[in-house]
Amino acid sequence: MSVRCGLLAILTIGPAYGFQLHGELGSRTGGRRHVNVGQIYATLDRLLKQGAIESAGATPDGLPLYRNTALGRSEALAWLHDTDSASGEEWNDLVDRVLIASSLPHSDARDIIASYRDRWRSGIDSGAVGRDSDPQSGTGQDRLAVRAQHALACAALSWLDEADARLGDGPADAFRHGLSTARPRRGRRPAAAPV
């Protein structure tokens, strides 16, 4: 998961400050993502320069708030619904996207799950993930890697089925929530104006 996309997805809920986004990223990924708070602020600075977010004022105690621009919102929604990943990141991206999407008040994580199911099933059905690979082709490592990809596809489908069932079991908003209102003891304060 890119920190950039995770922050943009969280900001689709509404304005937030840096340290708040740090906590939200950790809680919305079930504790799977531990990002240095400095990386959060560096990412926010880049997003500001690139026009994906903008200032949304400040909290009553002076912490700068950020919100998505139309560009940032569009990028966040595209990332949530994308099923492509860099090689080796397929599992982490799948889990992070579903976890974050399931927590957003406006997102339908079950649609995202359906898209991922289609992706993983088509890979298995086409043989692209090694179900029908020739046991004599390639090196031993090649054959093991193909079988590992097949096992990953089966695990992904199993987890997606479980996630879909859990999301469908309870009230529609059982997983969804807004931004936390708990105030951290820290946060980046605006720089003092020069005298």
ABEGO torsion letter per residue (X at the ends): XBAAAAAAAAAAAEBBBAAAAAAAAAAAAGGABBBBAAAAAAAAAAAAAAGABBBAEBBAAGBBBBBBBAAAAAAAAAAAABABBBBGAAAAAAAAAAAAAAABAABBAAAAAAAAAAAAAAAAAAGAAGAABBAABEBAAAAAAAAAAAAAAAAAAAAAAAAAAAAAABBAAAABBBBBABBBABEBBBBBBBX
